[in-house]
Amino acid sequence: MAGKGKEDQGGVYLFARFEQEPPHGPADTLEKSIIWVGQSSKRTFKSRWDPFGRVAFKKMTRKGRAKRYGELFGGDQSHLYVSTLPVQELIKAFLKIRPCSLLDIDAGNAEVDVTDKFLPEIDDLLIKYMERRLILLYALHHGHRPVLNVD
């Protein structure tokens, strides 16, 4: 998606709260400071985050993760950080153009011919798979889901 910023894409994202500035480099998906693993398969990151910000930080009365964030952390967003894994990176990993240690499947395992025509059908599935995988790995490591991923 040349010419677009990360917020203009979809994919998987991690919200974390750090009292100090987070470590530099790639996000650690098992970091205890992660509070939410989310996905945006049908919309862009920005279209998912904007409503969250309106509810979580402006004390609007809606339910869901944003309201829970406000209940747990108040309107304080000064320690909130986000890391993204855009769908284009997931597709590259799936096609083995660029490795991704978290993606344990690839197009070589597919029974069908994975072509550019077929890829739009699977990007939604890859995003949802990665979100669920990251939540599961976090829960297996910490004994619970991230605090905003409670159902």
N, C-alpha and C positions, 0 to 999 in steps of 0.2 A: 504494500500500500504506500507507494512512494509519495512523498509530499504531505503525508498525514502524520500528526503527532500521535503519541501512544494513546492519548485520551480519545482519539477519534477511531479507535479500533475496538474489537471485542477480544475476549480471551478469559484468562483466569487471573485473579488478583488476591493479594494478601494485605490485610490491614493489621498493623502492629502498633503497640504503644510502648515507647521506650522513654524512660526517665532522662536518659542521656541520648545524645545523637547515636543512631544505630551504626553498626559496623559498616565499613565501606565494602563494596563488592556485591556479588550476587546474594540474594536473600537466602537465608537458611530456612527451609520450609518446616523445620522442626523447632524453630526458635520459640521459646516459651512465651515471648511477648506477643505472638500472633493472637489476635482476637477474632479474626474473621477470614475465612477462605471463601471467596465469592467467584461468580462467573457471570459473564455477559455474552451470551451466544447470539441473541437476536438483536441486541442493541450495542452501542459503543460503551466504553468504560465511563465516559463523561455522562451519558444519559442514565447510567446506573448510580453514579456518585452524586450527581446534583440533587436528586430527591432525598438521598440519605443525608446530605449536608443540611438541607432545609429543615428536615425533621430533627436530626440529632443536635444541631447547634442553635436552632432558633426556637426550640421547645414547642414545636407544633404538636398537636395531639393526633398522632397516628400510631398504629401498632407496628410491630415488626422489629427488625434489627436496629433501625435508627432510634426508635423509642427506647429499646433496651440499652443501647449505647448511652443515651442521655441519662437513664436511670443509674447505670453503673459508674459513669465517668463525668456526669454533668455536661456542661457545654464546652469543656476544655478540649480543644483540638490541637493544642501546642505540642503534644507528645505523640500525635498520630502520624504514622508513615504508611505509605502504600508501595507495593512492588507489583509489577505486572508481568505476565507471560502472554503476549499477544498471540492470537490464533495463527498468524503467519509463522511464528516460531514453532508452534505445535505441528503445523503442516510440514514444515521443513524437517522436523525430527521424525515425523511419521514416514516421510518419503526418504529418510536417511540422508538428506542434503546436509543437515547439521545435527549432530547428536544432542540428545537431551537425556540426562541420566534418570530423570523421573518418568519418562515415557517408556514403558516396557513393551510396547507393541510397535510394529512398523508395517509399511505397505507390503513388504516381502512376505508377510504372513497372510495376506488377503487372498481369498479364493477368486475374486473378480479382478479385472484389469482396472487398476486405479489410474484414471486419467484426469486431466483438468476438468472435464465435464462432470466427473463423479465427485471431485473434491468438495464442492459446495454442499453436497449431501452429507459429508462426514465431518465437516468442521464443527458443526453443532454438537455432534456426538463426541468428538475429541475434547472439546471444551468441558462438557459435562462430565466426561470420564475423568479428566484431570482434576477437576474440582473435587469430585467424590474421592478420588485416590489420595489427594493431599489431606483432606479431612480425616480419612481413615488412617493414614500414616501418622498424622499428628496425634490422633486418639490412641493409637497403639503405643506411641512413645510416651505420652503424658497421662494416659488413663482417663482422658475426657476429651471432648471436642473443644475447639476454640469457643470462648464464652458467647460469641454472637452466632455461632453455628448450632445452637440448641434448637431443637424442633418442638 
